[in-house]
Amino acid sequence: MRYIYLFYLTLFGALSAFAQTKVSGVINDESGNPVPFANVIYANSSIGTISNDDGSFYLESDQNFDSIQISFVGFKSQSLPLTQSATYNITIVLEEEASALDEVVIYQGKTSKKNNPAIDILKKIWENKRENGIYKFDQYQYKKYEKQEFDLNTIDSSLINSRIFNGMEFIFDETDTNSVTGKTYLPIFINEAIYRVYGNNESNKEKEVLLGNKNSGFSNNQTLIAFLKDLYKEYNVYDNYLKFFDKSFVSPLSRTGINVYNYVLADSSYIDNKWCYKIVYYPRRKNELTFKGDFWVNDTTWAIKKIKLAATKSANINWIRDIYIEQDFDVLNDSIFLITRDHFMSDFAFKKKDEARGVYGKRTTLYDDYAFDIDRGNQFYNNDREQYIEKVYNRDDSFWAQNRMESLNKDEQKVYKMLDTLKTVKAFQRLYNIGSILASGYIEFDNFDYGPIFSTFGYNDVEGIRVRAGGRTYFGRNDPWRIEGYTAYGFKDNKFKYGLSGKILVDDRSRLIISGGNRRDIEQLGASLTNTNDVLGRSLASSSLITVGSNTSLTNINLSTFALEVEPLKNFQIRFGGSYRTLRSASDKFSLAYYTDENQTAIKSEIDQTEISTIFTYSPGRKTTGYGVERTIINDGDFPRLFLNYSLGVKDVFSSDFEYKKIQFYYRHPWQLGGFGKLTTTLEAGKTFGDVPLALLNVVPGNQTLFSIYGAYPLLDFYEFVTDTYASVHVEHNFNGRFFGRIPLIRDLNLREIVAIRAVSGSISDENQALNASYSNPVLLAPNNKPYWSYSLGVGNIFNVFRLDFHFRGNYFENPGARKFGVTGSFGFYF
């Protein structure tokens, strides 16, 4: 999904709003140092903001005000008159106060954790948070209206006159300033959706039914809609951690909040006839995933009435310059506070400098029509299979007029009209096509996509330079069938290779899919422990442009497959397949030869093998988009995956050589550990029953490339360890800058520390050893005396896109050519 993120980051833009009073500036102390997290409000109102890390602020309202008030603990409050509707770039100097402001606000800088009335109130919130909102009921349901918008911000003459917008200048006719940042922005995209949400707190299950969806210019695009929905995940401010953009921010209402936030009791007042306290909070340290802002809390239920959260600019998160959140809650039956409005705004930008151009992403969610304790039974929630209903994406105007919980303003209505016009402009079509290539890796033609373009070039020691051309049929996002294929040519071996596959969706409810294909190519079989007979699959190890040492241990493969796949339960797939493959060495420096008689006098160098398999795959929490034969995963790497494969080698069918049984298990689980980062654990185990030669054994995956490949052992050469019974574990933890963020100078680089450890134990039987007719390359060796292990120390987020891993071998130094140390790297666009 990282390419989709890049695509929409460069393509989308801003929404217009009208305001009557605007003011911006910077707040300093008497020494000229900025005062971060100071309160700025319009006089005699509750409309305000908090200054940024650098003391800057922007405040806007659609009402008229004649002055603002500035205050911060330890400083004298100050009032500043406003003589005009827009007052920009003012400098405010706060004087330190010699004595305490009053008995309530007595803190300066870091607030005390003791004798602090704000923290006393916070403890009341912790005690009562499970007694508030929808959690108070066994079952709940409500209606939800969601509006998502993208705006291009920091509009100036250089952008307007840019060649990229030649022929599209009319889109700049309407611009305005953002009410949070004060930046000029231009609207370009809007998506609306209506849902009915059902939940059961007893079984902890929830079901969301889409009633209608509409967007500007990209109608019926489920991939875009699902991507946006995953980008702006649902969250609960009462949780200890709030996950945005794959990062866990500490909630100001968290039980651990007192360790990372300062809290000040700033005010008290009636809000909707409820007496509430206002608490201001701000971070204790820089570079942590924290917020600044304030919240109002009721004095009897200790429920949140209003809350504002703004991410600090020093937070260790990429491509995000600002995050701003507002939530409002209403009272049901005079006691239960339910969320009624949630507004989320983020500012995407390649640079965090204020003058840098970026894209606003906004989501406004409204909640209404609550109902409780209506039991719908477990079957209602278990039947959560998504189906494509065309009318849901093509609702008429009367549906939206009836179901919108707030009307579109004039500027939001203009977005729909503008995109309709833009689609007819050739310049926009070119821009859209470029973004589409980045997002999918394919170049689109009428009913055919060429690609993936990222696989065009490769290199290995057998083929030399390798070029590849391929494509797939594409009639729409929900195609019930698809054919794809490729051809490749190696300039060293002067041979053509190819692959061709097809699949058809027979039943969309059970997702019964029939597939088959044939491939003749060169492959690195020793690149994965747990693998399947994928017709078009190819590992990075097979054609990496940069390698460590020579890579001649490649295999010529002629593979034909046929399979039936079904999904009886959501995210649980069963695949029945059969395959026939011919395997032989692709190099005279590598041998797959084996003995065919007990006296070891007859040798065969080619293997013909028929195999049938049953594969079970379960991915709880996986989110996909698309209703056709192929679906796109939108939360890749964010859910556990369990894989079980039982294979049966059949002898003498199509001249098949061996009879055996093989079982393989794979379990990968990412764990979000709140402020401690993300832990990823992987376990693999397998066993082959029966006597088989090298080509059918399990090779511990080495890595002779300079790229970090998850699941591979970076200091092992290909075929360094070969097993018929194995167990492997890989543990990797990304601390997300928790320690680097506390080291002066280094913390400003926003680096992220990563540690990993890998271990594998396995054995190979004497019978399988005896089958091997090669005495040099490879020598069959298994890590059976003791587990082989290595560890890695990594530094991520270098220049926001690069990661370096430093690997250290733990044992088996006596192996021929054993590498004790190595460095690999990888590129990626991560938040």
C-alpha positions, -999 to +999 in steps of 0.1 A: +000+000+000+030+023+002+027+031-036-010+039-031+000+063-004+025+080-027+000+082-054-027+100-034-001+122-016+009+137-049-026+138-064-051+152-039-058+186-025-079+211-002-113+222+010-125+258+014-140+274+045-151+309+055-139+327+086-144+362+100-116+364+126-081+351+120-049+356+139-014+341+138+019+347+154+046+335+177+049+335+215+082+341+232+095+347+267+115+378+278+147+361+266+134+356+232+129+318+236+097+303+222+070+293+246+054+261+234+020+248+245+007+283+256-031+288+256-045+312+230-083+318+231-107+345+218-118+366+247-150+356+265-152+323+245-141+287+246-126+289+211-088+285+213-057+267+204-022+258+219+011+271+205+034+247+187+068+235+198+083+266+182+058+289+199+038+296+167+000+295+166-029+301+143-065+307+154-096+311+133-134+315+139-164+322+118-175+347+145-163+382+152-139+388+181-120+419+191-093+404+213-074+373+223-060+361+256-027+343+260-017+324+291+007+298+303+016+284+337+044+305+353+037+335+331+015+365+334-017+363+313-019+388+285-047+403+264-042+415+229-068+436+210-076+427+174-083+458+152-091+439+120-106+406+109-072+391+099-041+397+120-010+378+110+026+373+121+023+391+155+050+385+182+038+381+218+062+383+247+051+368+280+065+380+313+074+355+340+053+357+371+072+359+404+044+342+424+019+315+418-011+324+397-035+309+422-040+277+442-051+257+412-024+266+387+009+265+404+030+247+379+058+259+355+074+237+328+071+201+340+040+198+363+041+179+395+026+144+397+016+151+434-009+175+447-021+182+412-059+186+409-057+178+372-042+144+379-068+138+406-095+143+379-076+121+355-077+092+380-115+097+382-116+093+344-097+060+346-121+046+373-152+054+353-142+049+316-158+015+314-191+029+326-194+054+298-206+053+262-215+022+243-195+000+267-223+004+293-246-018+272-245-055+262-254-046+226-254-014+206-261+000+172-259+034+155-258+052+122-225+067+110-219+093+084-183+096+073-168+123+050-132+122+039-115+150+020-081+157+005-068+192+000-036+205-017-021+231+007+004+259+006-010+273-026+013+301-041+021+316-074+049+291-081+025+262-078-003+279-098+022+287-127+038+252-126+039+233-159+023+203-142-010+223-140-010+235-176-045+232-188-059+229-153-055+265-141-092+268-135-090+246-103-072+275-085-102+298-088-114+289-053-089+287-024-092+295+013-072+291+046-073+261+069-089+268+103-062+249+122-030+258+104-038+290+085-024+276+052-040+283+019-055+251+004-074+239-027-102+212-027-098+183-050-113+151-035-142+141-013-157+107-003-189+102+016-202+070+032-232+060+053-229+029+076-251+011+101-229-003+128-238-032+152-219-044+182-220-069+210-198-061+241-204-096+255-188-114+226-166-084+216-179-085+180-188-057+157-203-056+122-204-026+098-228-025+069-222+000+041-254+016+030-241+041+005-209+055-009-201+085-031-169+102-042-156+128-066-141+115-097-133+079-085-168+064-083-169+027-075-131+026-066-132+002-037-094+001-034-092+039-028-122+038-004-107+009+016-073+025+017-087+057+030-107+039+056-077+019+068-055+051+068-080+067+092-088+039+115-114+041+142-100+049+177-112+054+213-097+083+232-102+063+264-077+036+252-041+038+265-027+041+230-042+056+199-030+040+167-026+063+137-005+055+105+009+024+121+022+043+151+009+041+187+004+075+203+000+077+241-035+089+248-038+119+272-064+098+290-040+069+293-030+054+327+006+059+316-001+095+305+013+110+337+047+097+326+047+115+293+023+145+297+021+176+319-015+183+331-029+216+343-065+223+356-072+255+336-109+263+338-144+251+348-178+260+332-212+248+322-214+230+288-249+220+278-261+224+314-233+201+326-206+213+349-172+205+334-135+210+341-110+220+315-076+203+316-047+214+294-020+188+287+013+189+268+044+166+264+071+162+290+097+154+263+103+159+226+104+133+199+078+110+215+045+100+200+024+124+221-002+151+217-009+186+231-043+200+236-071+201+262-103+183+272-135+191+291-147+164+316-180+162+334-178+165+373-202+136+381-198+109+354-162+118+348-169+113+311-153+134+284-175+161+269-150+176+244-114+168+236-088+183+213-055+165+203-027+179+182+005+159+175+036+178+183+059+186+153+088+168+170+069+135+171+088+106+154+065+101+124+073+104+087+054+123+060+030+138+086+034+174+095+003+179+116-024+158+132-054+175+147-084+158+163-116+171+178-143+150+194-176+160+209-199+139+231-235+143+240-256+131+270-281+103+268-307+100+296-288+126+316-259+102+324-244+084+294-220+103+272-220+092+236-197+104+208-216+126+183-188+141+162-152+132+154-130+154+132-095+142+122-071+162+101-036+153+090-011+172+069+009+149+046+042+164+034+077+152+023+092+179+046+080+192+080+089+228+073+059+251+074+066+265+039+067+230+023+038+220+002+016+192+013-018+175+013-045+178+040-064+146+047-096+152+067-122+128+080-154+140+097-175+114+113-210+120+127-229+095+149-267+093+154-297+071+159-283+051+188-301+020+200-291-005+228-297-040+240-311-054+208-296-089+207-291-101+171-274-134+179-239-147+170-249-158+135-256-122+126-220-113+134-204-144+120-220-138+086-197-108+079-187-117+043-185-086+022-203-086-011-203-061-039-237-044-043-236-020-072-264+002-061-246+010-028-220+029-049-246+045-071-271+060-047-292+089-061-293+125-048-325+118-028-307+091-007-279+115+002-303+143+010-321+121+034-291+103+050-264+130+053-261+141+089-247+175+078-251+193+045-222+198+021-211+234+021-208+252-013-171+244-016-176+207-010-203+207-036-178+223-060-154+194-056-178+170-073-182+194-103-145+202-105-135+165-107-161+159-134-144+187-154-109+176-147-115+141-160-120+156-195-086+175-193-057+156-209-031+171-185-050+156-156-054+123-173-016+122-177-011+130-140-036+103-130-019+077-152+015+084-136-001+080-102-018+048-112+015+033-124+031+041-090+002+026-072-002-007-090+031-011-109+012-017-141+007+005-172-030+005-181-044+000-216-080-008-226-084-043-212-048-051-206-023-040-180+014-042-188+038-050-159+048-052-132+073-027-144+094-031-112+104-066-124+117-055-158+154-060-150+173-085-129+206-103-127+221-137-116+252-157-124+234-181-147+212-158-168+234-127-165+213-096-172+176-106-174+148-086-189+112-094-184+079-083-200+044-093-189+009-083-182-026-093-172-062-090-184-081-062-167-117-053-175-126-039-141-120-040-103-142-069-098-132-092-127-145-128-122-116-141-141-080-131-149-052-143-172-017-132-166+017-141-179+052-131-188+083-139-209+119-133-199+153-135-216+187-141-201+216-125-220+242-150-206+224-183-211+206-169-243+173-186-233+137-175-232+116-182-201+078-178-196+050-182-172+012-183-178-017-186-154-054-182-152-080-182-125-118-179-124-142-171-095-169-196-097-189-186-066-185-152-050-202-161-016-178-190-008-151-175-030-146-208-049-117-202-073-103-226-100-068-218-111-040-234-132-009-225-152+025-235-164+060-219-159+094-226-173+120-205-157+151-204-135+145-201-098+164-199-065+146-227-046+167-222-014+151-188-006+122-199+016+115-226+041+078-227+038+067-224+001+040-233-023+040-241-060+031-207-073+032-206-110+043-170-113+062-167-081+098-155-081+120-145-051+142-114-050+171-139-044+166-152-079+175-120-097+189-095-073+211-069-091+236-069-062+248-100-044+275-112-020+296-138-037+285-159-067+251-174-070+251-204-092+228-226-071+198-220-093+173-245-107+156-250-140+119-255-133+091-267-155+060-264-133+023-271-141-004-266-115-041-269-110-060-259-078-094-253-062-096-227-035-125-219-012-131-195+018-158-211+040-152-185+067-140-149+065-102-149+061-100-187+063-090-203+030-087-239+020-067-248-012-067-282-028-040-284-055-020-307-077+013-301-095+038-317-118+073-303-120+106-311-136+137-299-117+173-298-128+203-277-121+207-245-141+245-245-137+273-269-141+287-255-108+256-267-088+243-303-086+208-317-079+220-352-090+209-382-069+215-420-069+188-442-083+201-476-069+213-488-035+248-495-048+251-459-058+262-467-093+234-450-113+229-413-112+200-391-124+203-353-126+166-345-133+136-350-110+101-355-123+076-352-095+038-352-091+024-338-059-010-331-044-015-307-014-040-293+010-033-259+023-051-241+052-045-204+056-060-182+084-055-145+086-076-130+114-080-092+111-070-091+075-087-064+055-092-066+018-108-048-010-123-060-042-150-086-049-136-103-080-111-132-084-084-110-070-084-089-039-060-063-025-048-064+011-050-030+026-035-036+060-005-057+049+018-067+078-007-057+104-024-090+111-014-125+122-011-153+096-013-191+101-004-215+073-006-253+073+004-274+042+001-311+039+017-325+007+018-359-007+043-370-033+028-395-057+052-420-075+048-433-110+020-408-119+032-389-150+066-408-145+069-392-110+100-404-092+093-402-054+067-410-028+067-390+003+046-370+028+054-335+039+039-312+065+047-275+070+035-249+095+040-211+095+029-186+120+036-149+119+022-123+143+029-086+146+023-072+181+017-035+188+033-028+222+021+007+227+049+031+235+075+003+232+071-002+195+062-032+173+073-068+179+070-093+150+074-130+158+076-158+132+076-196+138+082-222+111+083-259+114+081-289+091+090-325+084+093-347+053+084-384+057+101-406+031+134-407+012+138-377-012+167-360-029+180-325-025+155-307-047+126-319-025+143-312+009+138-281+030+166-256+025+173-231+053+169-198+034+201-179+030+205-144+017+234-135-006+219-102-016+225-068+000+188-064+007+171-072+040+147-100+033+124-109+062+124-147+070+158-153+054+191-158+073+214-129+061+247-146+069+239-179+054+248-188+018+222-206-003+221-243+005+245-239+035+220-258+056+196-285+042+170-304+063+141-328+062+130-318+097+132-282+109+120-256+134+128-219+129+121-188+149+125-151+140+119-123+165+122-087+154+114-056+174+112-020+162+114+004+191+103+033+169+129+057+183+121+052+220+158+053+230+173+074+202+146+100+209+161+107+244+197+113+232+205+149+225+214+157+188+206+122+177+169+126+186+165+153+160+173+127+132+142+107+141+160+074+138+145+041+149+163+013+166+156-023+155+168-056+171+163-091+158+173-126+166+170-157+143+175-194+151+169-227+133+174-263+143+170-292+120+182-326+109+186-347+078+183-385+078+211-408+067+189-422+039+184-387+024+221-380+028+229-412+009+206-402-020+228-371-027+252-376-056+270-343-051+302-342-030+311-305-035+282-281-042+263-285-022+274-305+008+243-315+028+247-301+063+219-296+088+221-276+121+214-307+142+242-306+168+230-272+181+206-246+166+222-221+143+215-185+154+224-149+145+214-115+157+210-081+141+211-045+151+193-021+128+189+016+123+157+026+105+142+058+091+175+071+077+165+100+056+130+087+062+132+060+036+163+038+043+171+011+068+205-005+076+208-039+094+241-051+109+242-089+113+263-110+136+267-148+133+263-167+165+279-201+157+289-226+130+319-205+122+337-236+109+314-239+079+333-234+046+332-197+037+311-188+068+304-151+070+307-137+105+294-102+098+272-086+071+253-055+063+220-053+044+196-025+036+161-018+024+140+011+012+105+017+022+079+045+027+067+041+062+050+064+086 
